Amino acid sequence: VLQAEGGAQALGRLRDNPTVQLLISDIRMPEMSGIELADLATERNPQLKVILISGYFIAQQVRRRFLRKPFRMKELEAAVRAELAPDSA
């Protein structure tokens, strides 16, 4: 598990750790939104899986797996398993 304080740091961590398979990001964060982070990260690595989370109402359509806060650990586990499943390409 790698942690970042914002989008720029997250992109650097992903660049430095190309074996990362899954990005989990809040939508609201410093420097850029989680949606922007996910778009940039998957441009660089199309195989990267993404789960976005937020406690706020999302007016725009999110094209990625999304969890609304608060969520239970079982829900997070299910989302991670579904994203990493071989047929979730």
QUIFEN-V972086 format. One record per pair of residues at least 12 apart in sequence whose ideal C-beta (glycine too) atoms are under 10 Angstrom apart, sorted by sequence separation. I is the first residue (numbers start at 0). J is the second residue. If there is no record, write none. Layout:
I J
I J
This chain:
1 13
24 36
37 49
49 61
51 63
52 64
53 65
54 66
55 67
66 78
9 22
24 37
36 49
37 50
49 62
50 63
51 64
52 65
53 66
54 67
55 68
65 78
1 15
22 36
23 37
37 51
49 63
50 64
51 65
52 66
53 67
54 68
64 78
1 16
9 24
22 37
34 49
36 51
48 63
49 64
50 65
51 66
52 67
53 68
54 69
64 79
24 40
33 49
48 64
49 65
50 66
51 67
52 68
54 70
33 50
34 51
52 69
64 81
1 19
6 24
22 40
33 51
52 70
64 82
0 19
3 22
9 28
22 41
32 51
33 52
34 53
63 82
10 30
33 53
0 21
1 22
3 24
8 29
9 30
10 31
19 40
32 53
6 28
7 29
8 30
9 31
22 44
41 63
0 23
5 28
6 29
7 30
13 36
34 57
52 75
64 87
4 28
5 29
6 30
7 31
9 33
20 44
37 61
38 62
3 28
4 29
5 30
6 31
19 44
22 47
23 48
24 49
26 51
27 52
34 59
37 62
38 63
50 75
4 30
5 31
6 32
10 36
13 39
14 40
17 43
20 46
21 47
22 48
23 49
24 50
25 51
26 52
27 53
37 63
52 78
6 33
9 36
13 40
17 44
20 47
21 48
22 49
23 50
24 51
25 52
26 53
27 54
34 61
51 78
9 37
12 40
13 41
19 47
20 48
21 49
22 50
23 51
24 52
25 53
26 54
27 55
33 61
34 62
50 78
6 35
7 36
10 39
14 43
19 48
21 50
22 51
23 52
24 53
25 54
26 55
34 63
50 79
6 36
9 39
10 40
13 43
14 44
17 47
25 55
27 57
33 63
48 78
5 36
6 37
9 40
13 44
26 57
48 79
50 81
7 39
33 65
50 82
3 36
6 39
10 43
26 59
48 81
49 82
6 40
13 47
48 82
26 61
47 82
48 83
48 84
26 63
24 63
26 65
48 87
48 88
22 63
23 64
46 88
23 66
25 68
45 88
23 75
23 78
23 79
21 78
21 79
23 82
22 82
21 82
20 82
21 83
20 83
